[in-house]
């Protein structure tokens, strides 16, 4: 077949115009893109121009933003740790100076006047320590824990109170990890006391509405989620109980019963005491987890029964933990707490009566204590078995006593009670007694005496029992008890004599002093001697030790100087350890920061390769587009052969 040539002269004017117009538009677009690339420095402006490169650029941009944020986090953390390290260095130097003062003045060659002069230096060191403790960096308090807006150390109750937060501040350092960037003042200065010792367990009653997350299971851990398989061997066979949505122990009971009824099983479950009890009916029953993914819930609930049992399955004990929402009436397995009397809290020169008459939950009790304004902190203990109370004031003694009832003892908060060990009295110095001989003598108003041997006493309650036993054996109407209001041992004389009722030491025993009876107050009727609380709670930190050293120097107390110096030496070692931890964190953070900076540079290079233009190539393309535009316009004028008459027609 012959191919006829295209006769351009036969192309219509409209088609020639369309071809030329499209050519001009294409050239203009190429010129515009070239100009835009040079103006923006980017190989593409919109994702549609290069979808693959645009997607890669988005990924790299997000990665770079994340790296820059981590860089900022690490820079912040590094600066915080460096500031903390510098401040701790000053604390270390001050402790070394104070320890040196204790060492130089503990010998008997130092006069009382010299010790008094050194006490002024110790007071200055203490004041400087408080200034360092309240140091700021970047407008934030370094040692305030998570509370960085308020000074953590304030004057209160005759001492220095730590009112900062007890938690650490963290920053994200990449890889899904977080790093601590602070040293809370309560840890560094040991500015909170140990919690009040208690032998009272407040474990609440296990009721149906107790949440599973608030129960310690039979395995000693929180009850996990999952399903049970109950196998009624000679009955309906195995069936599954799905407990994945169970919220309370009551939900567990209900779901077991519902699942059993659904398959016509005669099995029933109930809550008895602190465990789940299952009546198997006329069949033998075995209970296990529903496969490996069940999470061990059968064992957690105390219901893991491998061999079939008929009759009654008694589950292992479950222990509910004390929570903020635990009803007060449920505490101590439901035995109840005396809430009507309340209790008295004394801290330094401050005192408050805690009224719990309206308290319904444990949180109400905690709020009343924390809101009393006497610089104590109450919270649920880590084991979930009681309430811990801490003294915030260094240099002040915290005492908790009764207000005519048993509230403090019921809550395990009384600082001086029957179960208080004698070796914990007087800040762990204990009670000094003479072996084999009497330690105390009670002189009744009738003139009769009672000699008391305290050798066998282990607790304050034992002391009271021994006093009462000795009085009964001597036939003298004198009794010992705890004070009904406040704290201390109370001695009551019912002999009806006219002489003064008194207590004295025997055989050079120091028990009368150590039990708080040496300066016992005589009541107005002369029948009752009221002893002091010799088991208050104090902080054992740096500021307390400096205050003890200062007082010992002023009172020319060689033994006190030695004890305070030993405490400061021990505390100095702790501060050095904490400084080492801070330094290690700072070093690790600086190393991580360098790694992230290097990674960010690499990401920027990759992003530049994907997104940024080669200016030499872009300028060449622009020049080529300009030349093409000129050629297109010139060609268009020749092809269309336009003249002025074409425009006038």
C-alpha positions as CSV (number, residue, x, y, z in Angstrom):
1,X,0.0,0.0,0.0
2,X,1.3,3.4,-1.0
3,X,1.7,6.0,1.9
4,X,0.6,9.4,0.8
5,X,2.6,12.3,2.3
6,X,0.8,14.7,4.7
7,X,0.2,17.9,3.1
8,X,0.8,20.5,5.8
9,X,-0.9,23.0,3.7
10,X,-4.1,21.1,4.2
11,X,-4.0,21.4,8.1
12,X,-6.6,23.7,9.2
13,X,-5.8,27.0,10.9
14,X,-7.6,25.9,14.1
15,X,-5.5,22.8,14.4
16,X,-2.3,24.7,13.8
17,X,-3.3,27.2,16.5
18,X,-4.1,24.4,19.0
19,X,-0.8,22.7,18.3
20,X,1.2,25.9,18.8
21,X,-0.8,26.8,21.9
22,X,-0.2,23.5,23.5
23,X,3.5,23.7,22.7
24,X,3.7,27.2,24.3
25,X,1.9,26.0,27.4
26,X,4.2,23.0,27.8
27,X,7.2,25.3,27.4
28,X,5.8,27.8,29.9
29,X,5.1,25.0,32.4
30,X,8.7,23.8,32.1
31,X,10.0,27.3,32.5
32,X,7.7,27.9,35.5
33,X,9.0,24.7,37.1
34,X,12.6,25.6,36.5
35,X,12.0,29.1,38.0
36,X,10.2,27.6,41.0
37,X,12.9,25.1,41.7
38,X,15.5,27.8,41.7
39,X,13.4,30.1,43.9
40,X,12.5,27.4,46.5
41,X,15.7,25.3,46.3
42,X,13.6,22.2,46.0
43,X,13.4,19.5,43.3
44,X,9.6,19.4,43.7
45,X,7.0,21.7,45.3
46,X,4.0,19.4,45.4
47,X,4.0,15.6,46.1
48,X,2.3,15.0,42.7
49,X,5.4,16.1,40.9
50,X,7.5,13.2,42.4
51,X,5.4,10.9,44.7
52,X,8.3,8.5,45.5
53,X,10.7,11.3,46.5
54,X,8.0,13.2,48.3
55,X,7.2,10.1,50.5
56,X,10.8,9.6,51.2
57,X,11.2,13.3,52.1
58,X,8.3,13.2,54.5
59,X,9.8,10.2,56.3
60,X,13.2,11.9,56.5
61,X,11.6,15.2,57.7
62,X,9.7,13.4,60.5
63,X,12.8,11.5,61.5
64,X,14.8,14.7,61.5
65,X,12.2,16.5,63.7
66,X,12.2,13.6,66.1
67,X,16.0,13.7,66.3
68,X,16.0,17.5,66.9
69,X,13.5,17.0,69.7
70,X,15.6,14.4,71.3
71,X,18.6,16.7,70.9
72,X,16.7,19.4,72.7
73,X,15.7,16.9,75.4
74,X,19.2,15.7,75.9
75,X,20.5,19.3,75.9
76,X,18.0,20.1,78.6
77,X,18.8,17.0,80.6
78,X,22.6,17.6,80.3
79,X,22.2,21.2,81.5
80,X,20.0,20.1,84.4
81,X,22.4,17.3,85.5
82,X,25.4,19.6,85.2
83,X,23.7,22.2,87.4
84,X,22.8,19.5,89.9
85,X,26.3,18.1,89.9
86,X,27.8,21.6,90.6
87,X,25.4,22.2,93.5
88,X,26.1,18.7,95.0
89,X,29.8,19.5,94.8
90,X,29.1,22.5,97.0
91,X,27.1,20.4,99.4
92,X,30.0,17.9,99.6
93,X,32.5,20.7,100.4
94,X,30.2,22.0,103.2
95,X,29.8,18.5,104.7
96,X,33.6,18.1,104.7
97,X,34.0,21.4,106.5
98,X,31.3,20.5,109.1
99,X,32.8,17.0,109.6
100,X,36.2,18.6,110.1
101,X,34.7,20.9,112.8
102,X,33.3,17.9,114.6
103,X,36.6,16.1,114.5
104,X,38.5,19.1,115.8
105,X,36.2,19.9,118.7
106,X,35.4,16.4,119.9
107,X,38.5,16.2,122.1
108,X,38.4,17.3,125.7
109,X,41.1,19.9,125.1
110,X,38.6,22.2,123.3
111,X,37.0,24.7,125.6
112,X,33.3,25.5,125.9
113,X,33.9,29.0,124.4
114,X,35.7,27.5,121.5
115,X,32.9,25.1,120.8
116,X,30.4,27.9,121.0
117,X,32.4,29.8,118.4
118,X,32.5,26.7,116.1
119,X,28.7,26.4,116.6
120,X,28.3,29.7,114.8
121,X,30.3,28.3,111.9
122,X,28.1,25.2,111.8
123,X,25.0,27.5,111.8
124,X,26.4,29.3,108.8
125,X,27.1,26.0,107.0
126,X,23.5,25.0,107.6
127,X,22.2,28.2,106.2
128,X,24.4,27.9,103.2
129,X,23.1,24.3,102.6
130,X,19.5,25.6,102.6
131,X,20.5,28.2,100.0
132,X,22.1,25.5,97.8
133,X,19.0,23.4,98.4
134,X,16.8,26.2,97.0
135,X,19.1,26.9,94.0
136,X,17.5,27.5,90.7
137,X,18.6,26.8,87.1
138,X,16.7,28.3,84.2
139,X,14.0,29.6,86.5
140,X,13.4,26.1,88.0
141,X,14.3,24.8,91.4
142,X,16.9,22.0,91.0
143,X,16.1,20.0,94.1
144,X,12.3,20.4,94.1
145,X,11.5,17.1,92.4
146,X,8.7,17.5,89.9
147,X,7.6,20.7,91.5
148,X,10.1,23.2,90.0
149,X,8.1,26.4,90.7
150,X,8.3,26.6,94.5
151,X,11.2,26.7,96.9
152,X,11.6,23.2,98.3
153,X,13.1,24.2,101.7
154,X,11.3,26.6,104.0
155,X,11.5,27.6,107.7
156,X,8.7,25.8,109.6
157,X,7.9,24.3,113.0
158,X,11.2,25.4,114.5
159,X,13.3,23.7,111.8
160,X,13.7,23.5,108.1
161,X,10.8,21.7,106.2
162,X,11.1,20.0,102.8
163,X,7.9,20.9,100.9
164,X,9.1,19.9,97.5
165,X,8.0,16.9,95.5
166,X,9.5,13.4,96.1
167,X,9.5,12.3,92.4
168,X,12.2,12.6,89.8
169,X,11.9,14.4,86.6
170,X,12.6,12.5,83.4
171,X,13.3,13.3,79.7
172,X,13.0,11.1,76.6
173,X,16.4,10.2,75.4
174,X,15.5,8.2,72.3
175,X,14.8,4.6,71.6
176,X,11.7,4.7,73.8
177,X,13.8,5.2,76.9
178,X,13.5,7.9,79.5
179,X,16.3,9.2,81.8
180,X,16.1,10.8,85.2
181,X,17.5,14.4,85.1
182,X,17.0,15.4,88.7
183,X,17.8,14.5,92.3
184,X,14.9,15.3,94.6
185,X,15.8,17.1,97.8
186,X,14.2,14.4,100.0
187,X,16.7,11.9,98.6
188,X,19.8,14.1,98.5
189,X,19.3,15.8,101.9
190,X,17.4,12.9,103.5
191,X,14.8,15.5,104.4
192,X,11.9,13.1,105.1
193,X,11.8,10.9,108.2
194,X,11.3,7.2,108.2
195,X,7.6,6.3,108.4
196,X,6.2,5.7,111.8
197,X,6.7,2.0,112.8
198,X,3.5,0.1,113.1
199,X,2.6,-3.5,113.8
200,X,-1.0,-2.8,112.7
201,X,-2.1,-4.3,109.3
202,X,-5.0,-2.4,107.9
203,X,-5.8,-5.0,105.2
204,X,-9.5,-4.4,104.4
205,X,-12.3,-6.9,104.2
206,X,-12.7,-8.7,101.0
207,X,-16.1,-7.8,99.6
208,X,-17.7,-8.4,96.2
209,X,-17.0,-4.8,95.0
210,X,-13.3,-4.9,95.5
211,X,-11.5,-4.5,92.2
212,X,-9.2,-7.2,90.9
213,X,-6.4,-4.7,90.4
214,X,-6.6,-4.0,94.2
215,X,-6.1,-7.6,95.2
216,X,-2.9,-9.5,95.8
217,X,-3.6,-12.9,94.4
218,X,-2.7,-16.3,95.8
219,X,0.5,-16.2,93.8
220,X,1.6,-13.0,95.5
221,X,1.0,-10.8,92.5
222,X,-1.8,-8.8,91.0
223,X,-4.6,-11.0,89.5
224,X,-4.0,-11.3,85.8
225,X,-6.6,-11.4,83.0
226,X,-7.7,-14.6,81.3
227,X,-10.2,-17.5,81.2
228,X,-10.8,-20.5,83.4
229,X,-11.6,-24.0,82.2
230,X,-13.9,-25.8,84.6
231,X,-14.1,-29.6,83.9
232,X,-17.1,-31.3,85.5
233,X,-15.6,-34.7,85.0
234,X,-18.7,-36.9,85.6
235,X,-21.2,-34.1,84.6
236,X,-21.4,-31.6,81.8
237,X,-17.7,-31.9,81.0
238,X,-15.4,-28.9,80.4
239,X,-16.7,-25.4,79.9
240,X,-14.9,-22.0,79.7
241,X,-15.4,-19.0,82.0
242,X,-14.3,-15.8,80.3
243,X,-13.0,-13.4,82.9
244,X,-11.3,-11.0,80.6
245,X,-13.9,-8.3,81.3
246,X,-14.2,-9.0,85.1
247,X,-13.5,-5.8,87.1
248,X,-14.3,-6.9,90.6
249,X,-14.0,-10.1,92.6
250,X,-17.8,-10.1,92.5
251,X,-17.7,-10.1,88.7
252,X,-15.6,-13.3,88.9
253,X,-18.1,-15.0,91.1
254,X,-21.0,-13.9,88.9
255,X,-19.4,-15.0,85.7
256,X,-18.5,-18.5,87.1
257,X,-22.2,-19.0,88.1
258,X,-23.5,-17.6,84.8
259,X,-21.2,-19.9,82.8
260,X,-22.1,-22.9,84.9
261,X,-25.9,-22.2,84.5
262,X,-25.5,-21.8,80.8
263,X,-24.3,-25.5,80.4
264,X,-26.7,-26.8,83.1
265,X,-23.9,-27.5,85.6
266,X,-24.8,-27.7,89.3
267,X,-21.6,-25.9,90.3
268,X,-21.9,-22.7,92.3
269,X,-19.3,-20.1,93.4
270,X,-19.4,-17.8,96.4
271,X,-17.1,-15.5,98.3
272,X,-16.3,-16.8,101.7
273,X,-14.0,-14.8,103.9
274,X,-10.8,-14.0,101.9
275,X,-11.2,-16.7,99.2
276,X,-13.5,-18.1,96.5
277,X,-15.4,-21.2,97.5
278,X,-16.9,-23.5,94.8
279,X,-19.5,-26.1,95.7
280,X,-19.2,-28.8,93.1
281,X,-22.6,-30.4,93.6
282,X,-22.8,-34.0,92.7
283,X,-19.8,-34.0,90.4
284,X,-16.0,-33.9,90.6
285,X,-14.4,-30.7,89.3
286,X,-11.0,-29.7,88.1
287,X,-10.0,-26.1,87.3
288,X,-7.2,-24.8,85.1
289,X,-6.3,-22.0,82.8
290,X,-7.7,-21.8,79.3
291,X,-4.5,-22.4,77.4
292,X,-1.0,-20.7,77.7
293,X,-2.5,-17.3,76.9
294,X,-4.8,-17.3,79.9
295,X,-2.1,-15.7,82.0
296,X,-2.3,-18.0,85.1
297,X,-5.5,-16.5,86.4
298,X,-6.5,-19.9,88.0
299,X,-3.5,-19.8,90.2
300,X,-3.9,-16.1,90.9
301,X,-7.5,-16.7,92.1
302,X,-6.3,-19.6,94.2
303,X,-8.4,-22.0,92.1
304,X,-5.8,-24.1,90.3
305,X,-7.2,-27.6,90.9
306,X,-5.3,-30.3,88.8
307,X,-7.0,-33.4,90.2
308,X,-10.8,-33.4,90.2
309,X,-12.4,-32.7,93.6
310,X,-15.9,-33.4,94.8
311,X,-17.8,-31.5,97.5
312,X,-16.3,-28.1,98.1
313,X,-13.2,-26.4,96.6
314,X,-11.8,-23.9,99.1
315,X,-9.7,-21.4,97.2
316,X,-6.5,-20.0,98.5
317,X,-6.5,-16.7,100.4
318,X,-6.7,-13.4,98.4
319,X,-5.5,-10.2,100.0
320,X,-7.2,-6.9,99.2
321,X,-4.9,-3.9,99.3
322,X,-5.6,-0.6,101.0
323,X,-6.4,2.0,98.3
324,X,-7.5,5.6,98.4
325,X,-11.1,4.6,97.9
326,X,-11.1,1.8,100.5
327,X,-14.0,2.5,103.0
328,X,-12.7,3.1,106.5
329,X,-15.3,0.8,107.9
330,X,-13.7,-2.1,105.8
331,X,-10.2,-1.7,107.3
332,X,-8.7,-4.4,109.6
333,X,-10.9,-7.0,107.9
334,X,-14.0,-5.0,108.7
335,X,-13.3,-4.8,112.5
336,X,-13.5,-1.1,112.3
337,X,-11.6,2.0,113.4
338,X,-12.4,4.5,116.2
339,X,-13.1,7.6,114.1
340,X,-15.0,9.6,116.8
341,X,-12.0,10.4,119.0
342,X,-9.4,11.5,116.4
343,X,-5.8,11.9,117.4
344,X,-3.2,14.6,118.2
345,X,-0.2,15.3,116.0
346,X,2.6,17.4,117.3
347,X,5.5,18.5,115.1
348,X,8.1,20.8,116.6
349,X,6.2,23.9,117.9
350,X,3.1,23.0,115.9
351,X,0.2,20.8,117.0
352,X,-3.2,19.8,115.5
353,X,-6.1,17.5,116.4
354,X,-7.1,15.3,113.4
355,X,-10.8,14.9,113.3
356,X,-12.0,11.8,111.4
357,X,-15.6,11.9,112.4
358,X,-16.7,12.6,108.8
359,X,-14.1,10.3,107.1
360,X,-15.5,7.6,104.9
361,X,-12.5,6.5,102.8
362,X,-8.8,6.1,103.4
363,X,-8.3,9.2,101.2
364,X,-10.4,11.2,103.6
365,X,-8.0,10.2,106.4
366,X,-4.9,11.1,104.4
367,X,-6.4,14.4,103.4
368,X,-7.1,15.3,107.0
369,X,-3.5,14.6,108.0
370,X,-1.9,16.3,105.0
371,X,-4.2,19.3,105.3
372,X,-3.5,19.9,109.0
373,X,-0.7,22.4,108.2
374,X,1.9,20.8,110.5
375,X,4.3,19.7,107.7
376,X,3.7,15.9,107.8
377,X,3.0,13.8,104.7
378,X,0.7,10.8,104.8
379,X,0.3,8.2,102.1
380,X,-0.6,4.5,101.6
381,X,2.5,2.3,102.1
382,X,4.0,0.5,99.1
383,X,2.7,-2.9,100.3
384,X,-0.9,-1.5,100.5
385,X,-1.3,-2.7,104.1
386,X,-1.3,0.6,106.0
387,X,-0.7,4.3,106.1
388,X,2.7,5.8,106.3
389,X,3.3,9.2,107.9
390,X,6.5,11.1,107.4
391,X,8.0,14.2,109.2
392,X,9.0,16.9,106.7
393,X,10.8,19.1,109.2
394,X,14.5,18.7,109.9
395,X,15.2,19.7,113.4
396,X,11.7,19.0,114.8
397,X,10.2,15.9,116.5
398,X,7.0,14.4,115.3
399,X,4.7,12.7,117.9
400,X,1.3,11.2,117.3
401,X,-0.9,10.4,120.3
402,X,-4.5,9.7,121.2
403,X,-7.2,12.2,121.9
404,X,-9.1,10.2,124.5
405,X,-9.8,7.1,122.3
406,X,-7.9,4.5,120.2
407,X,-7.9,6.1,116.8
408,X,-4.1,6.5,116.4
409,X,-3.4,3.0,117.7
410,X,-6.2,1.5,115.5
411,X,-4.6,3.1,112.4
412,X,-1.1,2.1,113.5
413,X,0.1,5.7,113.7
414,X,0.7,6.1,117.5
415,X,4.4,6.9,117.9
416,X,4.5,5.5,121.5
417,X,2.4,2.5,122.0
418,X,2.3,-1.0,123.6
419,X,4.1,-2.6,120.7
420,X,6.9,0.0,120.4
421,X,10.2,-1.9,120.9
422,X,12.4,-0.5,123.6
423,X,15.4,-0.5,121.4
424,X,13.7,2.0,119.1
425,X,13.2,4.6,121.8
426,X,15.2,7.8,122.0
427,X,16.1,7.7,118.3
428,X,17.3,4.1,118.4
429,X,19.4,4.5,121.5
430,X,17.0,2.3,123.4
431,X,16.6,1.9,127.2
432,X,19.6,1.4,129.4
433,X,19.0,-1.1,132.3
434,X,20.9,-2.8,135.0
435,X,20.9,-6.6,134.8
436,X,19.6,-8.6,137.7
437,X,18.5,-5.6,139.8
438,X,15.6,-3.2,140.0
439,X,15.6,-0.2,137.7
440,X,12.8,1.9,139.0
441,X,11.2,2.6,142.4
442,X,7.6,4.0,142.7
443,X,7.0,5.9,145.9
444,X,3.3,6.1,146.6
445,X,1.6,8.9,148.6
446,X,1.1,6.4,151.4
447,X,4.9,5.9,151.7
448,X,4.8,2.4,150.2
449,X,7.3,1.6,147.5
450,X,7.4,-0.6,144.4
451,X,10.7,-1.8,143.0
452,X,10.5,-2.7,139.3
453,X,13.0,-4.9,137.4
454,X,12.8,-4.3,133.7
455,X,15.3,-6.9,132.5
456,X,12.7,-9.0,130.6
457,X,10.9,-6.0,128.9
458,X,11.1,-5.9,125.1
459,X,8.4,-3.4,124.4
460,X,6.8,-0.4,126.1
461,X,3.8,-2.6,126.8
462,X,6.1,-5.0,128.6
463,X,7.3,-2.1,130.8
464,X,3.7,-1.3,131.8
465,X,2.9,-4.9,132.5
466,X,6.0,-5.3,134.7
467,X,5.2,-2.1,136.7
468,X,1.6,-3.4,137.3
469,X,2.8,-6.8,138.2
470,X,5.4,-5.5,140.7
471,X,2.8,-3.2,142.3
472,X,0.3,-6.1,142.6
473,X,2.9,-8.3,144.2
474,X,3.9,-5.5,146.6
475,X,0.2,-4.9,147.4
476,X,0.5,-1.2,146.5
477,X,-2.4,0.5,144.7
478,X,-0.3,2.0,141.9
479,X,-1.0,1.4,138.2
480,X,0.8,2.1,135.0
481,X,-1.0,2.8,131.7
482,X,-0.7,4.9,128.5
483,X,-1.9,8.5,128.5
484,X,-5.4,8.9,127.2
485,X,-4.6,12.2,125.6
486,X,-1.2,12.6,123.9
487,X,1.7,10.2,124.5
488,X,3.7,8.8,127.4
489,X,3.5,6.4,130.3
490,X,1.0,7.5,133.0
491,X,1.5,6.3,136.6
492,X,-1.6,6.6,138.9
493,X,-1.5,6.4,142.7
494,X,-4.7,5.2,144.5
495,X,-3.2,4.7,147.9
496,X,-4.8,7.8,149.3
497,X,-1.8,9.0,151.3
498,X,-0.7,12.6,151.9
499,X,2.9,12.4,150.8
500,X,4.1,13.3,147.3
501,X,3.8,10.6,144.6
502,X,7.2,10.1,142.9
503,X,9.3,7.8,140.8
504,X,13.0,7.4,141.1
505,X,16.0,5.5,139.7
506,X,17.5,2.5,141.4
507,X,21.0,1.0,141.1
508,X,22.1,3.8,138.8
509,X,19.8,2.6,136.0
510,X,19.1,5.1,133.2
511,X,15.7,3.6,132.5
512,X,13.8,6.4,134.3
513,X,15.3,8.9,131.8
514,X,15.0,6.6,128.7
515,X,11.3,5.9,129.5
516,X,10.5,9.6,129.8
517,X,9.7,9.4,133.5
518,X,12.6,11.5,134.9
519,X,10.8,14.7,134.4
520,X,7.3,13.3,134.7
521,X,4.6,16.0,135.3
522,X,2.5,15.6,138.4
523,X,-1.2,16.2,138.0
524,X,-3.1,18.9,140.0
525,X,-4.5,16.4,142.4
526,X,-1.1,14.9,143.0
527,X,-2.2,11.4,142.1
528,X,-0.9,11.0,138.5
529,X,2.6,11.2,137.0
530,X,2.6,11.9,133.3
531,X,5.7,10.8,131.3
532,X,7.0,12.2,128.0
533,X,7.0,10.7,124.6
534,X,10.5,9.3,124.0
535,X,9.8,7.9,120.6
536,X,9.2,10.9,118.3
537,X,10.0,10.7,114.7
538,X,12.8,12.9,113.3
539,X,14.5,13.2,109.9
540,X,17.9,11.6,109.7
541,X,19.3,13.9,107.0
542,X,22.0,16.5,106.6
543,X,20.2,19.4,108.1
544,X,19.1,17.5,111.2
545,X,22.7,16.3,111.7
546,X,24.0,19.8,111.4
547,X,21.4,21.0,113.9
548,X,22.5,18.2,116.3
549,X,26.1,19.2,115.9
550,X,25.3,22.9,116.5
551,X,23.3,22.1,119.7
552,X,26.0,19.7,120.9
553,X,28.7,22.4,120.4
554,X,26.6,25.1,122.2
555,X,25.9,22.8,125.2
556,X,29.5,21.5,125.3
557,X,28.4,17.9,124.8
558,X,31.3,15.8,123.8
559,X,29.2,12.7,123.2
560,X,26.7,14.6,121.1
561,X,29.5,16.1,119.0
562,X,30.9,12.6,118.3
563,X,27.4,11.2,117.4
564,X,26.6,14.1,115.1
565,X,30.1,13.9,113.4
566,X,29.6,10.2,112.7
567,X,26.2,11.0,111.1
568,X,27.7,13.7,108.9
569,X,30.5,11.4,107.8
570,X,27.9,8.7,106.8
571,X,25.7,11.3,105.1
572,X,28.7,12.7,103.2
573,X,29.3,9.2,101.7
574,X,25.7,9.1,100.6
575,X,26.0,12.5,98.9
576,X,29.2,11.3,97.1
577,X,27.3,8.3,95.9
578,X,24.4,10.3,94.6
579,X,26.9,12.7,92.9
580,X,28.4,9.7,91.2
581,X,25.0,8.7,89.9
582,X,24.3,12.2,88.6
583,X,27.7,12.3,86.9
584,X,27.2,9.0,85.2
585,X,23.8,10.1,83.9
586,X,25.3,13.3,82.6
587,X,28.2,11.5,80.9
588,X,25.8,9.0,79.3
589,X,23.5,11.9,78.2
590,X,26.4,13.8,76.7
591,X,27.5,10.7,74.7
592,X,23.9,10.1,73.6
593,X,23.6,13.7,72.6
594,X,26.7,13.4,70.3
595,X,25.3,10.3,68.7
596,X,21.9,12.0,68.0
597,X,23.7,15.0,66.6
598,X,25.7,12.8,64.2
599,X,22.6,11.0,63.2
600,X,20.7,14.3,62.6
601,X,23.5,15.4,60.3
602,X,23.3,12.2,58.3
603,X,19.5,12.6,58.0
604,X,19.9,16.2,56.8
605,X,22.3,15.0,54.1
606,X,19.9,12.3,53.0
607,X,17.0,14.7,53.0
608,X,19.0,17.2,51.0
609,X,19.8,14.5,48.4
610,X,16.1,13.7,48.0
611,X,14.6,17.2,48.2
612,X,17.2,19.9,47.3
613,X,18.2,20.9,43.8
614,X,21.5,21.0,42.1
615,X,21.7,24.7,41.3
616,X,24.1,24.3,38.3
617,X,21.8,21.8,36.7
618,X,18.7,23.9,37.6
619,X,20.2,27.1,36.0
620,X,21.1,25.1,32.8
621,X,17.5,23.7,32.7
622,X,16.1,27.3,33.1
623,X,18.3,28.6,30.3
624,X,17.2,25.7,28.1
625,X,13.6,26.4,28.9
626,X,14.1,30.1,28.0
627,X,15.7,29.2,24.7
628,X,12.9,26.7,23.9
629,X,10.3,29.4,24.7
630,X,12.0,31.8,22.3
631,X,12.2,29.2,19.6
632,X,8.6,28.2,20.1
633,X,7.4,31.8,19.8
634,X,9.5,32.4,16.7
635,X,8.3,29.2,15.1
636,X,4.7,30.0,15.9
637,X,4.9,33.4,14.1
638,X,6.3,31.8,11.0
639,X,3.8,28.9,10.9
640,X,0.8,31.1,11.5
641,X,2.2,33.9,9.3
642,X,0.3,36.4,11.3
643,X,0.2,40.0,10.4
644,X,-1.6,43.1,11.6
645,X,-4.4,42.3,9.2
646,X,-5.0,39.0,11.0
647,X,-5.7,40.9,14.2
648,X,-7.9,43.5,12.4
649,X,-10.1,41.0,10.7
